[in-house]
Amino acid sequence: MQPQETKSLESWVAFLSQAEIPVLKQTARDLTALHEDSENISARGVAKAIARDPMMTVKLLRYLQHNKHRRQEHEVVEVEQALLMMGVEAFFRKLPPQPLVDEMLRGHMAALVCLLRVVHRSQRASAYAFNWAVHLRDLHFEEVRIAALLHDLAEMLMWCFAPAEMLKIYSMQQQDKTLRSHDAQEQVLGFSLVALQLALAREWSLPQLLLTLMDDECAAQPRVRNVILAINLARHSANGWDDAALPDDYKDIGELLGMEPEDVMIEIGVEEGIVCDIAKPHQ
């Protein structure tokens, strides 16, 4: 299901603001297991289950922002903090982990595969950003991790709710490698995914800090730079570790971390042609 005015950014914002955001099957399994073990359940444990699912994360943040207490003075960005404010039992009662992306995209296997690729890319980016924030002694590393995790949220949502259109965009770019994503999206959707992301973030009143960290226009800020470089590395390495853009990524990351490009390659697991997947961020 999607809005009738498929070329209208405003109609998509209104539609997605009312839609139930789907979650990953593994997230639903993990949360269900935690809920059934009621004696040992904790906000930290639930936060860990949510941590790698961008859609469950924004589902929680959106709910909290729309149900903010009048006396709440500070914006909440971190998942565990949000759960502590809301209460774990209230979370399970008001935000059950459903619907599932697999059910929503039943009959659209190609779109599901593409969605899971974007999710995996975002998970990798969030782990890179987290590790670099720790390296830079950023005390609020979790904020940086979440910003990287949600950086491509609009793309994920459109794979869920407009699979045919997203597959058309994908096909156009496969046929014409010079076609920019922005232009292909404008042709098919009538707007860019970046524009949709910003509009949704404002409509959902997501924390301003999160908006800033997700905004490529603020690239001069070191924390935003961290997020952008993590996204770039995850995106380019998804094409293979021989991607032509990666040497520039290593150089830019080295400048951020005060390391040589060769040391960056070792740090992220690229050494003598052998690639080791990055470790999950510690929670």
N, C-alpha and C positions, 0 to 999 in steps of 0.2 A: 504494500500500500504506500502511496506517495501523494503529495498535494496535486490538485488538478492543474494548477498553473506551474507546470514543471520548469518554465523558463524564468520564474520569479524567485529571486533570492529571498525576498520577504516571506513568500509562501512556504519556502523550505524551512526558514527559521521558525515560523509559527508551527509548522508540522512537527519538526524535530523537538520543539520545546514541549509538546504534548505527548510525544511518542515514548514508549517504554524502551529504554536503551538495552539492547541484548548483551549478554555476557558470554565468556568462553565456557565451554563444557567443563574443563578442568577446574575453573574457578568455582562453578556450581558444585562439583563433586567435593572439593576441599571444604567449602563453606558448610555443606550439608553434614560432612563428617564431623566438623568442629561443633556444629550446633547439637548434634546427637550426643556428643561427649560433654554434656552440660556442666559436669563437676569440674572439668579442667579448662573450660573455655576462658579466654582472656582477650582484651582489646588488642594486645600485641600479636597473639596468634591469628586473630581474624585479619588484622592489618597485613600480616605476611601473606595470607591467602589472596588478598585483594591486590597486593603490591605489583604483580606483573600483568594485571589485566587493566589496560587503559580505559575500557568502557565501564567496568565495575567501579573504577576509581572516580571517573567523572560522574557516574550515577550517584555516588555518595556525596561528592562535593556539590553537585547541583541541588540535591535535596537539602543539604545543610544550609546553603546560601538562601534558598527559597523559604526556609523555615527558621531563619536566624532570630534568636532572641533579641528583644529590643535593647537589653542591657549588655549585649555582646559588644565589646569594644574593639577586639582584634579579629582580623580575618584569619580563617583557618585554612591552611594549605596542606598540612600533613595528615595522612590517613589515620594514623593511630590517635592523634589529637582529636580528629573529627569523631572517631568512635567513642572516645572518652566523653566528649561533650554530649553526644547523642544517646549513648548507652548501648551496650552490645545487644541486649534483648530487643530494644526498640529498633535497632538496625535490622535484625532478622525479621521482625514483624512488619516493618514499613518498606524495606528494600530487599525482598527475596531475590535470590540470584536467578532471575528469569526475565524474559524468554532467553533461549539459547541461540547463539548465532547459527549453529548447525540446523536447528529447526526453522529459523527464519529464512535460511538460504537453501532449504531442501528443494531440489530441482534446479539449483543454480550452482553446481559443483565448481565450475570454473571461477565464479565470483568468490566462492568460499575459499578456494585456494589462494586467490589474490589477496583477500582480506587477511588470511592467516599470515601471509608473507609480510604485509604491512605491520601487523601486530608483532611478529617476530623481530622485524627491523626496529620497531619502537622499543621493544624489550632490550635489545642489544644496545641501542642508543642510551637508554636510561641507565644501564649498567656502566657504560663508559663514562657518562656524565657524573654518576655517583662516585666512581673511583677517582676521577680527576678532581672532583670537589674535595674529597678526603685528602688527596695529595696536596691541594692548595690550602688546606686547613680551613675550609669553609665550614663553619659550625652548623650551618643550616643546609647540609648536603641533601637531605631528603626533599627539600623544595626544588632543588636543581634536578634531582632524579625524576620527580613527578612532571616537571616542565618538559623534559625530554620524552617521557612516556606519552604525554598528551599532545606533543607537537603536531602530529598528523592525525588528530582525532577526527576532523571533518572528512578526511579521506576514508577512514574506517566506517564512519556512519553512512556515507554514501554507498559504499560497497554493500552495506546491509540493506539499505532502503531504496537504492536505485541501481541494482546490479546490472541491468541491461545497458543503461547509459554509461556506467563505469567501464563495462567491457568494450563498448564502442570507443571510448577514449583510449583504452589500452590498445585496441586493434589499430587505431589511427596512428599511434606513436610507434607501434611495431612496424608498420608499413612505411612510415616516414620518420627516420631517426633524428631528423633536424627539427621536427615539430616540437615546440616548447609545450610543457604541461599546461601552463597558463592559457595558451592559445587553444589547445585542444579542449580544455574544460569550458572555455567561453563558447566555443562552437557548439558543443553538445548540451551543456547545462544552462548556458546563458550567464554564467558567473564563474569565478575561480574558486577553488577550494580554500584558498587563503582568505578570500573575502567572506566565505561562509564561516570559516573558523572564527574570525574576529567578531562577526555578527552574533554567532552563538555564544561566544564567551561573554559578550556584553549583555545579551538577553538573559543569560543564566546567572549573571552577576558573579562570575568566577572571581576569586581574589585578584586584586590589581597586581600583586607581586607575581602571581602565576602568569598573568597576561604579559607582563613585561619580560619575564624569562622566556616566554614562547614567541616573542616578537623579534623577528630578524632585523627590524629597523633599529633595534637597540643594540646592535652587534658590538658597539664600542665598549659596552659594559662587560667586564671579565666573566661574570656569571652567565650572561646571555651568550657570550662567545663560547663558553664551555658547552652549552646546550647545542648551539649551531654546529660546532665541530664534531660533537658526538653524533648528531643526526647525519652529517655529511659522511663520516666514517662508516656508519651502519649502512647508509644508502649505497655508497660506492663499493664497499666490500661485499654487499649482497650480489653484485655483478660478477664476483670472483676476485681473488686477491691479486690478480694481474690487471685490475682496472687502471686505466691511464691516469685517473684523478687521484689515486692513493698517494703517490709521492708528495704532492702538494698538501694533502691532508696531514701526512706525517710531519712535514715542515711546520705547518700551522699549529698543530698540536704541541710540537716541541717548543714553539715560541710561547705558547700558553703555560706550559709546565716547566719551562726552563731546562729542556732536555734536547739532546741531539736527535735528529730524525731516526737514526739507527737505534737509539735507545728506546724511542717511542715504539718502534716495530717490535722490539723484544718485549716491552711492557705489555703490549696488547696481544702478543702471541704469534707474531710473524717473524720467523727466523729461518734463514736458509731454505725458504720455500715451504716450510712446515707451518701450518696454521693450527693453533689451539684456540678453541672457542673460549670466550671470556668467562670468567667466573661470575656467578650471580652476586649482586651487591649484598653485603651483609646488612641485616636488619636488626 
